[in-house]
Amino acid sequence: MATQHPDNAMPTYWSNKEFVNTYEEIEECYRMFKDLGVDEYMWDWEGKFVDESVIDKLFRDYYEYFKKNKLGKDKFLTFRIPNIWTEKGYRLARAFMGILTASEISFDLGFNTHPIFEVILPMTTKESQIIHIGELFRKVSKFKKDVFGSSKGMIEKINVIPLLEEVGLMINTYSFLDHYCTEYKKKFKESLTDIRLFLARSDPALNSGIISSVLGAKIAISECRRFEKEKGVNIYPWLGAGSLPFRGGVNPDNLKNVLKEYAGLDTITVQSAFRYDYPKSTVKKAISYINEEIPKNREKYVNIDKREIEILKKIMTFSIKEYTKTIEGIEKEINLIADKVPARRERVLHVGLFGYSRGVGKVRLPRAIKFTAALYSLGVPPEIISTGRTLKFIRENFGFELFNKVYKYFREDLIHASHYINLENLEMLSKKNKSWLDVKEDMKEISDYLGQDLGPKTTHHYIHRNLVSSVYYKMLKNEDFTLELVEAAKIRKSLG
C-alpha cells in the first residue's frame, strides 16, 4: 500500500517537487498504481486536507486505465477516516458521503464495483469504536436511500479496519480480536469471517521507543495467527512503517531483512521516502519483490507463547519508563529542530498520542516523522534513546536468547542508525542539559553490545555528520538551518 506519509527528502519523480499538494494527490494515486505497481493507496483524512471528489477525478482523468483496472477489484483505494473521538465528526460525514456517491458513479459508468468498501479507523482504542463506525455508516447509507431514493450501486455497509497505535493494545491483540468478533455478532447478527488489522510502527516508536514498538508488533502478529488458528477467523495483519529503522526500516535497501523480521504480514506500507528517495527503477523492483515475497512469508512468523510474552512485557515496561524519562528531559531541543522541518503535505492540526494520559509523560511532541527528523538532524538517532539501558536490563535479568529470537535484525538496525551519530553534538548537548547524559550511557552500552565504536564509517556518513554539526551551531545562533537539515536527510534517504 502506498501512503501519503510525508517523509520524503527528495522531489517526486513525476512532479520534480518535494511538496505534494492536495490536488496533486489525485495524480499521485494514479501513478502509484500505473507506474510502480502498488495494489492499494491510502486516501488519508486523518490530520490532513483531502480532495473529497477523488473518485470523480480519477474516473474523469484516467477513465481508460480504470476501465481496465477496476477500483475495488483490481486496485484499491482505502480511506483513513478521521477519528471522531479526537476530532470533529463533520469530516467523517463528508468521507461517508464520498464513499456512497463513489459507488453510484462506478455503477453508472458500467464498472459495477464499489470503489471504496473499507475504511481505516486511526487511533483505535476500543472494539466498540469499530462497531460504532460500522453502525454510523449503515445509518448514513439508509438516510441517503430514504432521502434521495435507491439507486444501483448502493453500498449499505463498510468494513472498518482498526489501526492500533499503542503497544499496550498490540500485546493484547488476541483479546481485542475476540471481543470485537463477539460484539460484532451481537450488534449485526452475523459473524465476522475476515478481519484486516492495521499495526502502526511510527507512533508506537514515538511514544515507547524502538525496542517496545518492535516487540509489540511481533507479539501482535503472533497473536493474530494464534487467533486465526483457534477461532477460524481469517486475520490479515498489516504494518504501517517508514524508511528509517526507528519507524520500521521499510525501504528498498532493507527489504530482505524487513520482510523476514515481520513475517506473517499480509500488507505493508510504502511511504513517500520509499517511493521518492530512491531511483524509480529500484522502487518498482522493490514493490514487485514485496508482492512476490509477502505471501511466501505468511506462515514463517515468530510464534511467541504466553510465558515469553510475559518476559517481553517486563522488558517493554522497563524500556518505556527509561525512554519516557529521557524524552521528557530533551523535548525542548526536539521541538526547536522539528519546527524547522519542511512540510511535504497539506496538514491540519494534529491531535497526537504523546502527552495523553497513557503513561508516556506530559510533554507535547511533533508527529513521528518530524520527531525522527529532529533527532537525526541533531546527530542523535532516536533508535539510541533508552536502548543501551534496556540492553543492560535484558543482559542482567533474562539473557538475550528470547530477545534475539523475537527481534531478529536488532543488531542491523542499530548499526544502521549508529552511522548517523554525531558524538560532538551529543557532548555539547549533554553539557547544557543533563538529560542527554542518559543517551551517552545508552551509547556506551550499545558500543559494548555491538563490539565496535559508534559513528560515521563512509564518506557519506561523514558528510552527514558535518551537516548536522552545522544544524546544531546554527540552532544555537538562531540562524536558519533548513538547507543543511534537508541535505542531511537526502543522504540518509528519508526526512524522518
C-alpha positions, 0 to 999 in steps of 0.5 A: 500500500502506498501512503501519503506519509510525508517523509520524503527528502527528495522531489517526486519523480513525476512532479520534480517537487518535494511538496505534494499538494492536495490536488496533486494527490489525485495524480499521485494515486494514479501513478502509484498504481500505473507506474510502480505497481502498488495494489492499494493507496491510502486516501488519508483524512486523518490530520490532513486536507483531502480532495473529497471528489477523488473518485470523480477525478480519477474516473474523469482523468484516467477513465481508460486505465480504470476501465481496465483496472477496476477500483475495488477489484483490481486496485484499491483505494482505502480511506483513513477516516478521521477519528471522531473521538479526537476530532470533529465528526463533520469530516467523517460525514463528508468521507461517508458521503464520498464513499456512497456517491463513489459507488453510484458513479462506478455503477453508472459508468458500467464498472459495477464495483464499489470503489471504496468498501473499507475504511481505516479507523486511526487511533483505535482504542476500543472494539466498540469504536469499530462497531460504532463506525460500522453502525454510523455508516449503515445509518448514513447509507439508509438516510441517503436511500430514504432521502434521495431514493435507491439507486444501483450501486448502493453500498449499505455497509463498510468494513472498518479496519482498526489501526492500533497505535499503542503497544499496550493494545498490540500485546493484547491483540488476541483479546481485542480480536475476540471481543470485537468478533463477539460484539460484532455478532451481537450488534449485526447478527452475523459473524465476522469471517475476515478481519484486516488489522492495521499495526502502526510502527511510527507512533508506537516508536514515538511514544515507547521507543524502538525496542517496545514498538518492535516487540509489540508488533511481533507479539501482535502478529503472533497473536493474530495467527494464534487467533486465526488458528483457534477461532477460524477467523481469517486475520490479515495483519498489516504494518504501517512503517517508514524508511528509517529503522526507528519507524520500521526500516521499510525501504528498498535497501532493507527489504530482505531483512524487513520482510523476514523480521515481520513475517506473517504480514499480509500488507505493508506500507510504502511511504513517500521516502520509499517511493521518492528517495530512491531511483524509480527503477529500484522502487518498482523492483522493490514493490514487485519483490514485496508482492512476490515475497509477502505471501511466501512469508505468511506462515514463517512468523515468530510464534511467541507463547504466553510465558515469553510474552510475559518476559517481553512485557517486563522488558517493554515496561522497563524500556518505556519508563527509561525512554519516557524519562529521557524524552521528557528531559530533551523535548525542548531541543526536539521541538526547536529542530522539528519546527524547522522541518519542511512540510511535504503535505497539506496538514491540519492540526494534529491531535497526537498520542504523546502527552495523553494520559497513557503513561508516556509523560506530559510533554507535547511532541511533533508527529513521528516523522518530524520527531525522527527528523529532529533527532537525526538532524541533531546527530542523535538517532532516536533508535539510541534513546533508552536502548543501551539501558534496556540492553543492560536490563535484558543482559542482567535479568533474562539473557538475550536468547528470547530477545534475539529470537523475537527481534531478529535484525536488532543488531542491523538496525542499530548499526544502521542508525549508529552511522548517523551519530554525531558524538560532538553534538551529543557532548555539547548537548549533554553539557547544557542539559543533563538529560542527554547524559542518559543517551551517552550511557545508552551509547556506551552500552550499545558500543559494548553490545555491538563490539565496535565504536559508534559513528560515521564509517563512509564518506557519506556518513561523514558528510552527514555528520558535518551537516548536522554539526552545522544544524546544531551551531546554527540552532544555537545562533538562531540562524536558519538551518533548513538547507543543511537539515534537508541535505542531511536527510537526502543522504540518509534517504528519508526526512524522518 
